[in-house]
Amino acid sequence: MTPTQTPTALTMTRRLRRLRRTPAMRALVRETRLSPDMFMLPLFVCEGEGVRREVPSMPGVFNLSVDQAVQEVAAAKADGVSSVILFGIPDRKDDIGSLAYDPEAPVQSAIRAIKREVADVLVATDVCLCEYTDHGHCGIVIDNEIVNDATVDQLVRAAVSHAAAGADIVAPSDMMDGRVGAIRSALDAEGYETTSILAYSAKFASAFYGPFRDAAHSAPSHGDRRSYQMDPANGREAVREALLDIEEGADMVMVKPALPYLDILRNLRDQTRVPLAAYQVSGEYAMIAAAAAQGLVDERAAVLEALTAIRRAGADMVITYHAARAAQWLS
């Protein structure tokens, strides 16, 4: 149709812009909605007291001692964010990640403190060895190979220790084979049958994890994680991983990262019926923060657009460092 032509009667009945005319109309017909109770806030818990140390590559994100973590959880709860996931930053590391299951380690201590001091907050814990090993890998290394079954034994010990401290959800992120089933069996045997498992089922060997490794001091000292994290080129394999985790007892499954893998999210939403999480990872956070700091994007608009895209692709919940601020923007 040229600019001089008049719309026909048929095309005039198909004016989709009628549903975009006003903010009230757009809100009425909006297909995908965000709310703070869909967000889970990641927190890095370190040793000490009164520690609030900003992560250089993640402005606005901090390494927090237990007392400061409790304050952060309480503030997020006031904003409407009722779920957190904890990552531990110990002062001491070894080759088998033994502090991952120390009952007095930062994560276990933070679980108890949060449960004691902040009502009705759901506490999830990352179950992995990378923050606790002196080599930075997610598993035990023997002859330069990350071995599966010995690593699973350590992960089981960590998961049980988190449940014993009061965690509502344990979230194995290591990508070892069979760890979900082993953790489920151990939790049930120890009387923690009500503790849920959120499996990092489709965790890809991504370039977007750099700032997290800065925060957790967990960059591998040698090699990379491609022998256990997923090849970014593989989509069907992600479905197989999720279905296996569900068969082994996962209550929820996750895709990580989020925005570069929206197609994976959609595939898993179509092929599974369990709750589906997406992790908007540190690199995704840092890119928006850097662009906003340069005045290249409107931070609020960019964050909410990204979160909406993740939800639209099928995620029921989003793990995001933007959780508290996004909740404030939505209020």
Secondary structure, 3 states (H helix, E strand, C coil): CCCCCCCCHHHHCCCHHHHHCCHHHHHHCCCCCCCHHHEEEEEEEECCCCCEEEECCEEEEEEECHHHHHHHHHHHHHHCCCEEEEEEECCCCECCCHHHHCCCCHHHHHHHHHHHHCCCCEEEEEECCCCCECCCCCCEEECCEEEHHHHHHHHHHHHHHHHHHCCCEEEECCCCCCHHHHHHHHHHHCCCCCCEEEEEEEEECCHHHHHHHHHHCCCCCCCCCCCCCECCCCCHHHHHHHHHHHHHCCCEEEEECCHHHHHHHHHHHHHCCCCEEEEECHHHHHHHHHHHHCCCCCHHHHHHHHHHHHHHCCCCEEEECCHHHHHHHHC
